[in-house]
Amino acid sequence: MAELTSATLPRFLDKRAFALLRARLRLSQREGQIVERIFRDDKESAIACGLDMSPHTLRTHVTRLYQKLEVTSRMDLAIRLYESFLSLTCESRSRLPPFCSRYAAGRCRLRS
């Protein structure tokens, strides 16, 4: 099983942040592994091979993952994950540093 590394995830989405994000979205260990590989833009065949499963089983996992997160594509999945990550960083008791210093200081025009 491949570990999450700085080479496999966006720079700001480190191992700790990804674990919190996975918990927030209630992703299983396997779903987290699949999402991490989707972030790396791996092809389905590479993901299936890397996780020691058939391509058919992977498609079933991905279909259920999309349903669970209410998305329809890899792009929608990425957007959903980034939105969830950003909301995590903005919470007052977050264990993650704020992603945007203006938002954290209350000076962001987008802050609701």
N, C-alpha and C positions, 0 to 999 in steps of 0.2 A: 504494500500500500504506500503510495507516494505521500510525503509530508507536504504541508503547505509551506512554501518558501517565498522569499521576496521576488523570485523569478517567476512565480506562478500566479501571483495576485497583483492588482494595482498597488502602487507604493504605499498609499495611505491605508489600505485594507490589509493590515497585518494579521498574524495568526490569532491574536487576542480579539481584535475587532471582528474577524470572521466568526469566531466562536460565539461572540455576543449576538452577532447578526443571525447566525444559525439558530440560536436559542429564541431570539425574538420572533423569527418566522416559523418556529417549531419544526425545523427540518431535522430529519433523522440523520444519523451518521452517513448512511449511504447517499441520501439526497444531498448532503453537504459535499460529499466527494464528487458527485455528478456536477453540481453547480460550480465547484472549483475548476473542474476541467472545461466546463462550458466557458468560464471566464478566460481560460487559456486559449479559447477558440479551437480546442481539439475537435477533430471530426468524430462522428458517432462511432466509427470502427475503432479509432484509437482509444476512445473512452471505454468502450466495451472491453477491448483487449486489456487495457490498463487496470480495469476493475474485475477482470476475470469473469465476465458474463457474456452471454450471447447478445448480438445486436438486437434481437427481438426483445429480450428481457430489458435491455437498456431503453428501447423505445417505450416499453410499458412504464418504466420508471419515469421517464421524461414526460410522458403524457399525464401521468398522475401528479407529477411535480407541477406542471403547468396548470392543471386543474386546481391544485391546492393553493397556488399563489395567484390564481385568476389571471394568467397571462396566456398569450397565444404564440409567442415566438422567442427566440434567443434575445432579441433586442428588448422586447417587453420584460423579459426576465431580468436583464441587466438594469433596466430603468427601475424596476420594482426593488431590486437589491440596493441600488444607490439611494433611492428615496428612503428606504428603511434605515440604511446606514446613516444618512444625514439626520434623520429624526432621532436616532440613537445618540448622536453627538450633541444634539441640542437639548437633551433632557437635563434637568437640573442635577440629578443624582447620577449622571452617566459616569461610567468608569473610563470613558474615552475623552480625549481632549476635544474641544470644539473644533469643527472643521473650518468654520468661518469666524474670525475674531470679531468682525462687526456684528454678526448675529449674537455671539456670546455676550457682547457688551451692550446689546439692546439697541444698536444703531442701524440695524438692517431694515430697509424699507419693506422687505418681504416678510418680516416677522409678524405673525398674527397675534 
